[in-house]
């Protein structure tokens, strides 16, 4: 596929000035940059196209060659006069991306500012009960934090003194190293990007300007949260550098194992033990729910494994007003520690039942028929 005209790519006229070219590139680079469009192949290709167009049109020699010969004039494979696309104007790229992502211009004689960095995001694992997750709650958590030193008030310098402008980078926080047509901008090794040097550091914070501490936060847990859900507390992460914004704190919920219920999304499941007599004759049993006790009518001749559903007795949706259901799984309990009278009655019952197995024990009859067919 043939390449688009570089002027059309940037959306500018052929007589556009250098400032017009830079402005157009800055706007499109911010729009299509991969960091702002994760997992978008289309944005990635657009960004490459815009970057290539800027590399050519921002260089006066390459632009002249392009205006005369088109793409062939700047294609190194074609032997044209352009050559080396991708390296020209490297310093301008650093300037533009510092505008986009918060860094400053560095280097001797540059009119920039210190690097500004956003603080890192933090994660806090919070254990809550099933009841707290279902109803919502408010929790207090303690997390490590930083605060300005109360001795130097955040300057890092000993009281009565002030930080001085870094002599290596001139206060820009970055230095630029050039070798041939390569130009690399990096954080100043002397001031580590702050643009300041502290000759007499504060004895309390040792020049850091901050002290480690702990802070207590109130976290509101919405009703319906599930295992692994994240609650974002904006600006409660690590502090930024050189005046940059703080990161965020993500509280990740973990639901403790419950003694009665197992959760499956909005639904709850539990075992419901019933006696042998209740299973055979039917009856009514009480079972716990998150809202208190509820009664369940057991049909006669109920077998183990049957599930009774109580609508709306599950967990509320974290977004919306719907509720899940409670599923009660029947478990017929075999009696233990029988008295002699109970044994006698059970033997009599068994003897009567054996008179017509197909009627009284259909599962047993079906199982025996399958075994007979298998061995035959």
C-alpha positions in Angstrom: 0.0 0.0 0.0 1.4 3.4 -1.0 2.2 5.9 1.7 -0.1 8.9 2.3 1.2 12.4 1.6 3.0 13.6 4.8 1.2 17.0 4.7 -2.1 15.2 4.6 -1.0 12.9 7.5 -0.4 16.0 9.7 -3.4 17.9 8.3 -1.4 20.9 7.2 -0.7 23.0 4.1 2.4 22.6 2.1 3.5 26.1 3.1 3.1 25.4 6.9 5.7 26.9 9.2 7.9 24.9 11.6 5.6 25.9 14.5 2.5 24.7 12.6 4.2 21.4 11.9 5.2 21.0 15.6 1.7 21.9 16.8 0.0 19.5 14.4 2.3 16.7 15.4 1.9 17.3 19.1 -1.9 17.2 18.8 -1.9 13.9 16.7 0.8 12.3 18.8 -1.2 12.9 22.0 -4.3 11.5 20.3 -2.7 8.3 18.9 0.1 7.5 21.4 0.0 3.8 22.4 0.0 4.7 26.1 -3.3 6.4 25.6 -4.7 3.7 23.3 -3.6 0.4 24.8 -4.3 -2.7 22.6 -5.3 -0.6 19.7 -3.5 -1.6 16.5 -5.1 1.1 14.5 -3.9 3.8 16.9 -0.4 2.3 16.9 -0.2 2.4 13.1 -1.6 6.0 13.0 1.1 7.0 15.6 3.9 5.5 13.4 2.5 7.3 10.4 2.3 10.6 12.2 5.8 10.2 13.7 7.4 9.4 10.3 5.7 12.5 8.7 7.0 14.7 11.5 10.5 13.3 11.2 10.7 14.4 7.5 8.8 17.7 7.6 10.5 19.0 10.7 13.9 18.7 9.1 14.5 21.4 6.5 16.8 19.3 4.3 14.5 16.3 4.3 11.5 18.5 3.7 13.1 20.1 0.7 14.0 16.7 -0.7 10.4 15.5 -0.1 8.9 18.5 -1.7 11.0 17.9 -4.9 10.9 14.1 -5.2 8.2 12.9 -2.9 8.6 9.8 -0.8 11.5 8.6 -3.1 13.5 11.7 -2.0 13.6 10.6 1.6 13.6 6.8 1.3 17.0 5.5 2.2 16.3 2.3 0.3 15.8 4.4 -2.9 19.1 6.2 -2.6 17.4 9.6 -2.2 18.7 12.5 -0.3 16.7 11.9 2.8 18.4 9.0 4.6 18.3 8.3 8.3 14.6 8.9 8.9 13.9 8.2 12.5 16.9 10.0 13.9 16.5 13.5 12.6 15.1 16.1 15.1 15.5 13.8 18.1 15.7 16.7 20.4 12.3 18.0 19.3 10.8 14.6 19.9 12.0 14.7 23.5 10.6 18.2 23.9 7.2 17.2 22.6 6.9 14.0 24.6 7.9 15.8 27.7 4.9 18.1 27.1 2.7 15.1 26.7 3.8 13.0 29.6 4.9 15.6 32.2 8.7 15.7 31.8 10.7 18.9 31.3 13.3 20.0 28.9 16.8 19.5 30.1 20.3 20.3 29.0 22.6 23.2 29.4 21.1 26.5 28.2 17.6 25.0 27.9 14.6 26.9 29.2 12.9 24.0 30.9 11.7 22.8 34.2 12.5 19.9 36.6 11.0 16.5 35.8 7.5 16.1 37.3 6.5 12.5 38.0 3.1 11.1 39.1 3.3 8.9 42.3 2.9 5.2 42.0 -0.4 3.4 42.6 -0.7 1.3 45.7 -2.7 -1.9 46.4 -4.3 -2.8 49.8 -5.9 -6.3 50.3 -9.0 -6.0 52.6 -10.6 -9.1 54.1 -14.3 -8.7 54.8 -17.1 -11.1 55.8 -19.8 -12.3 53.5 -22.4 -10.3 55.4 -20.3 -7.1 55.0 -19.9 -7.8 51.3 -23.6 -8.3 50.9 -24.8 -5.4 52.9 -22.0 -2.9 52.4 -20.0 -1.4 55.2 -17.3 1.1 56.1 -13.8 0.1 57.1 -10.8 1.9 58.5 -7.4 0.9 57.1 -3.9 2.1 57.9 -1.4 2.5 55.1 2.2 3.7 54.9 2.5 7.3 53.7 4.8 10.3 53.5 4.4 13.8 54.9 6.6 16.9 54.8 9.3 17.0 57.3 8.2 19.2 60.3 11.8 20.5 60.7 12.7 21.7 57.2 9.0 21.9 56.0 9.7 19.9 52.9 12.7 21.7 51.5 15.2 19.0 52.6 17.7 21.7 53.7 18.8 22.5 57.2 16.7 25.3 58.8 18.2 28.6 57.9 19.6 27.4 54.6 18.0 26.9 51.2 18.6 24.4 48.3 20.7 25.8 45.5 20.2 25.4 41.8 22.0 22.3 40.5 25.2 23.3 38.8 25.2 20.3 36.5 21.8 20.8 34.8 21.2 24.5 35.6 18.0 23.6 37.5 16.3 21.7 34.6 16.6 18.3 36.2 17.8 16.8 32.9 21.0 16.8 30.8 21.3 16.1 27.1 24.2 14.1 25.7 25.0 14.2 22.0 27.2 12.0 19.9 27.1 12.4 16.2 23.4 12.6 15.2 22.2 10.9 18.4 20.9 13.1 21.1 19.9 11.5 24.4 18.1 13.3 27.2 18.3 11.8 30.7 17.8 12.6 34.3 20.5 14.7 35.9 22.9 12.3 37.8 23.7 15.1 40.4 20.2 16.3 41.5 18.3 13.2 40.3 15.8 15.3 38.4 14.9 17.8 41.2 17.0 20.7 39.7 18.2 21.5 43.2 21.3 20.7 45.3 21.3 20.6 49.0 24.7 21.4 50.5 23.6 21.3 54.1 20.8 18.7 54.4 18.2 18.6 57.2 19.4 16.3 60.1 15.8 15.1 60.7 14.9 13.8 57.2 18.5 13.6 55.8 17.6 15.9 52.9 14.6 13.9 51.7 12.1 16.6 52.7 9.7 13.9 53.8 9.2 11.4 56.5 7.6 8.0 56.5 4.4 7.7 58.5 1.1 5.9 58.6 -2.3 7.3 57.8 -5.8 6.1 58.5 -8.4 6.1 55.8 -12.1 5.3 55.8 -13.2 3.0 53.0 -16.8 2.7 52.0 -17.6 -0.8 50.7 -20.7 -0.8 48.5 -23.2 -3.6 48.9 -22.7 -6.5 46.6 -18.9 -6.4 46.2 -17.3 -9.8 45.3 -14.0 -11.5 45.5 -11.3 -9.4 43.8 -13.3 -6.3 43.3 -11.3 -3.0 43.4 -12.3 0.2 45.1 -10.2 3.2 43.9 -9.2 6.0 46.3 -8.0 8.8 44.1 -4.8 10.5 45.2 -4.1 8.2 48.2 -1.2 6.4 46.6 2.5 7.4 46.8 3.2 11.1 46.5 4.5 12.5 43.2 8.0 13.9 42.6 8.8 17.5 42.0 5.2 18.6 42.6 3.6 15.8 40.5 0.2 14.4 41.5 -0.1 11.5 43.9 -1.0 8.0 42.7 -4.2 6.2 43.5 -4.9 3.5 46.1 -6.7 0.4 45.0 -8.5 -1.5 47.8 -9.0 -5.1 46.7 -11.7 -7.1 48.5 -11.3 -10.6 49.6 -14.3 -12.5 51.0 -13.7 -14.7 54.1 -15.0 -18.2 54.0 -18.4 -18.5 55.5 -19.6 -21.2 57.9 -22.9 -21.8 56.1 -23.0 -20.2 52.7 -21.0 -20.5 49.5 -21.2 -17.6 47.1 -21.5 -17.8 43.3 -21.9 -14.3 41.9 -25.1 -12.9 43.2 -26.4 -16.4 44.3 -25.8 -18.2 47.6 -25.7 -22.0 48.2 -26.0 -24.0 51.4 -26.6 -27.5 52.5 -30.0 -28.3 54.2 -29.8 -31.4 56.3 -33.2 -33.0 56.9 -34.2 -36.2 58.8 -35.1 -39.5 57.2 -38.7 -39.1 58.3 -39.0 -35.5 57.0 -37.6 -36.6 53.7 -40.1 -39.4 53.4 -43.2 -37.8 54.8 -42.5 -34.1 54.0 -42.6 -31.2 56.5 -41.3 -27.8 57.1 -37.8 -26.8 58.2 -36.2 -23.5 59.1 -33.0 -22.4 57.5 -30.8 -19.3 58.0 -30.5 -16.5 55.4 -28.6 -13.3 55.4 -31.8 -11.6 56.5 -32.7 -14.0 59.3 -34.5 -17.4 59.4 -36.8 -18.6 56.7 -39.1 -21.6 56.4 -38.9 -24.1 53.6 -41.7 -26.6 52.8 -40.2 -30.1 52.1 -42.2 -32.2 49.7 -42.9 -35.8 50.6 -40.5 -38.4 49.2 -37.7 -35.8 48.8 -34.3 -37.3 47.8 -30.8 -36.1 48.7 -29.5 -33.6 46.2 -32.8 -31.9 45.5 -32.4 -28.1 45.4 -35.0 -25.7 46.8 -34.6 -22.1 45.6 -35.5 -19.0 47.7 -35.9 -16.1 45.3 -34.3 -12.8 46.3 -32.4 -14.2 49.3 -29.0 -14.0 47.7 -26.7 -11.0 47.3 -27.6 -7.6 45.9 -25.9 -6.6 42.6 -23.1 -4.1 43.2 -24.6 -2.0 40.4 -28.4 -2.1 40.3 -31.2 -3.2 42.5 -31.5 -6.9 41.6 -30.9 -9.7 44.1 -29.6 -13.2 43.6 -31.2 -16.4 45.0 -30.5 -18.8 47.8 -30.2 -22.4 46.7 -30.7 -25.0 49.5 -29.3 -28.4 48.7 -31.1 -31.2 50.5 -29.0 -33.7 52.4 -31.0 -36.6 54.0 -29.3 -37.3 57.3 -28.8 -40.9 58.4 -29.8 -41.2 62.1 -27.0 -42.2 64.5 -26.8 -43.6 68.1 -30.0 -45.5 67.6 -31.9 -47.0 70.6 -33.0 -50.6 70.5 -36.6 -49.6 69.8 -35.5 -47.5 66.9 -33.5 -50.4 65.5 -36.5 -52.6 65.8 -38.8 -50.2 64.0 -36.3 -49.8 61.2 -35.9 -53.5 60.7 -39.6 -53.8 60.5 -39.8 -51.0 58.1 -37.0 -52.5 55.9 -38.8 -55.9 55.9 -42.0 -54.3 54.7 -40.2 -52.3 52.0 -38.5 -55.4 50.6 -41.9 -56.7 49.7 -42.1 -54.3 46.7 -38.7 -52.7 46.0 -39.8 -51.3 42.7 -42.4 -49.2 44.4 -40.6 -48.1 47.6 -37.0 -47.9 46.3 -37.1 -47.0 42.6 -33.5 -45.8 42.5 -32.3 -49.0 44.0 -34.3 -51.1 41.6 -33.0 -49.1 38.6 -29.4 -49.5 39.9 -29.7 -53.2 40.3 -31.2 -53.6 36.8 -28.2 -51.7 35.4 -25.8 -53.9 37.2 -27.6 -57.0 35.9 -27.4 -55.7 32.3 -23.8 -54.8 32.7 -22.7 -58.3 33.9 -24.9 -60.1 31.3 
